[in-house]
Amino acid sequence: MDIEALKETARQLRLDVLEMTTRAGSGHPSSCWSAVEVLTALYFGGILRFRPEEPWWPERDRFVLSKGHAAPLLYAVLARAGYFPMEELNRLRDIDSPVQGHPIQRGMPGVEATTGSLGQGLSIGIGHVLAGRLTGHSYNVYVLLGDGENEAGQIWEAAMSASHFKAGNLVAVLDYNKFQETGPIAREMALEPLADKWRSFGWRVSEVNGHDISQLLETLVLAGQMVAAAQPQIIIAHTIKGKGVSFVEQDFTFHGRALKPEQAQLAREELHGSG
Amino acid sequence: MDLGKKAGLKSCEKPLRNVFGDALLDLASSNPQVVVLDGDLGNSTKAETVRKAFPERFFNIGIAESNLVGIGAGMAACGLYPFIVSFSSFLLCNAYDQIRLSVAMSDINATIVGSHGGITLGKDGPTQMGIEDFALVGGLPTFTILVPSDPSMMHAMVKAAPEIQGPVFLRSSRVAMPYIYPEDDCPFTPGKANVVREGGDLTIIACGMMVAAGLDAAAELAGEGIEARVLDLHTLRPMDAETIAAAARETGALVCAEEHLLQGGMGSNVARVAAEHHPVPVRFVGLDDVYVESGDPWDLLKKYHLTAADIAEAGRAAVAAKQEGS
């Protein structure tokens, strides 16, 4: 795998998100940027099996974006993967556009679930796992969780049932950027010891640097090999909120807003310079 | 219990929930795409019939309605046809947001069965009763809302549900309801109300068990020279505006009867349709802004004014209002 090429893809995706949200004048760019390497590894690192020309191919691996506010990143990834033209990205959040502020199930090719009210994606992933057993398709189901979502009861309902149903082909990736809308997670609602919580629910837990593509790929490949162990898996990806744009990094006040034009220009220069 | 007696309806020993269990098993036997998701109440809702016959297609998700709905939605996205079954109150109130996003907004093909609808579950009391279900699911676009009025209709609805585009809500009940329709020949077209009694002086529009009560009321009123038409409004959405408007135009007075809160229920939506197409006097039988209590179902119906006598009384009032207005 050409790691340098993947890094370049990641840089492009950050720019896509910047341009999309700046043009729209709203969105959650910093929540997208923390997850860029995770999605890059999944879609462009040879982990997910998919057919852009046949988006609902029954054998496809599933990707459910549970943290729906990272929709711009998902759209950018799907466009770059060939699901739809890049020009569609310029319609983010516009009226009469399928590129909705948060994902709508099948609203765009490749969008598996309606999300945006947090805590719901993992359950949907389990539904895909159980359905696959009946339909005879062998695919893996990947769910990207936000960290704040771990505060929602439904996540733990899903965690309990995934292990009850021995969902070994369910792989959650937790974008642990340590911030939620109104502040640092540790201050607003302590999640730790988070890995222990997931372990105690019967999950196989690994922790990685969520911006290290090589490490992510290694862990995801291993997860693919562990499917037969019939134990749901979670990869806790330690990430930096706003990663890639220095003045946005770790600043939770950027959570739910686009950059102002002058900020966007600075970000653009920084992201172009990092190529 | 004398529901349907005045109207000469044939009684049915089997509670409607058992009829649902039978119908679901019939469907699962003929349609391998059908899966059943239970919120640990399969023995109460009778969805357990499928657990025994087809264990591989039955999933008890436990006491976790949000997860239950999400898993069902995921299965629907894979081309299976889920019946997501629990008490109406628990499903809609615990998992409303999940139903909103993953079922309604996603416009999936699935049926949510809200069992133990209304107050006739009786002794378990108001915490278990589903008296807000029409209003709650009515607040979600894309849903087709079905309320069976007799055992034959329950069979017809369960059979038809997978053919309906988009999500379906089906109310089930703990009590037995008499036969309004022949056992194996129930006229059911989603969205097309059934005229179950002809009459020109008044129209009683009802759903669920109140259809039988409405027929009893019509029999009572006939003795007084009032001929009431009775509509089985088995589909609350899409609502059959044409048949409601015709009833308003041709009979000039309406009574709406439902085992549900008046607020946001069937009657308020019928009134909206009537007001737009052909305004006439309307009277309402239902629960008026109240939570009821534990008790024998038939005692509760009497105390909270959901009987044939209450419908007849409302009918007299509607006819009187019509005559005053003319």
Boltz contact constraints between the chains, C-beta under 6 A:
constraints:
  - contact:
      token1: [A, 105]
      token2: [B, 106]
      max_distance: 6.0
  - contact:
      token1: [A, 114]
      token2: [B, 101]
      max_distance: 6.0
  - contact:
      token1: [A, 114]
      token2: [B, 105]
      max_distance: 6.0
  - contact:
      token1: [A, 114]
      token2: [B, 106]
      max_distance: 6.0
  - contact:
      token1: [A, 117]
      token2: [B, 97]
      max_distance: 6.0
  - contact:
      token1: [A, 117]
      token2: [B, 101]
      max_distance: 6.0
  - contact:
      token1: [A, 120]
      token2: [B, 70]
      max_distance: 6.0
  - contact:
      token1: [A, 120]
      token2: [B, 98]
      max_distance: 6.0
  - contact:
      token1: [A, 123]
      token2: [B, 67]
      max_distance: 6.0
  - contact:
      token1: [A, 123]
      token2: [B, 70]
      max_distance: 6.0
  - contact:
      token1: [A, 123]
      token2: [B, 71]
      max_distance: 6.0
  - contact:
      token1: [A, 124]
      token2: [B, 70]
      max_distance: 6.0
  - contact:
      token1: [A, 124]
      token2: [B, 73]
      max_distance: 6.0
  - contact:
      token1: [A, 124]
      token2: [B, 74]
      max_distance: 6.0
  - contact:
      token1: [A, 126]
      token2: [B, 71]
      max_distance: 6.0
  - contact:
      token1: [A, 127]
      token2: [B, 71]
      max_distance: 6.0
  - contact:
      token1: [A, 127]
      token2: [B, 74]
      max_distance: 6.0
  - contact:
      token1: [A, 127]
      token2: [B, 75]
      max_distance: 6.0
  - contact:
      token1: [A, 128]
      token2: [B, 74]
      max_distance: 6.0
  - contact:
      token1: [A, 128]
      token2: [B, 78]
      max_distance: 6.0
  - contact:
      token1: [A, 131]
      token2: [B, 75]
      max_distance: 6.0
  - contact:
      token1: [A, 131]
      token2: [B, 78]
      max_distance: 6.0
  - contact:
      token1: [A, 131]
      token2: [B, 80]
      max_distance: 6.0
  - contact:
      token1: [A, 154]
      token2: [B, 66]
      max_distance: 6.0
  - contact:
      token1: [A, 154]
      token2: [B, 67]
      max_distance: 6.0
  - contact:
      token1: [A, 157]
      token2: [B, 64]
      max_distance: 6.0
  - contact:
      token1: [A, 157]
      token2: [B, 67]
      max_distance: 6.0
  - contact:
      token1: [A, 158]
      token2: [B, 67]
      max_distance: 6.0
  - contact:
      token1: [A, 161]
      token2: [B, 67]
      max_distance: 6.0
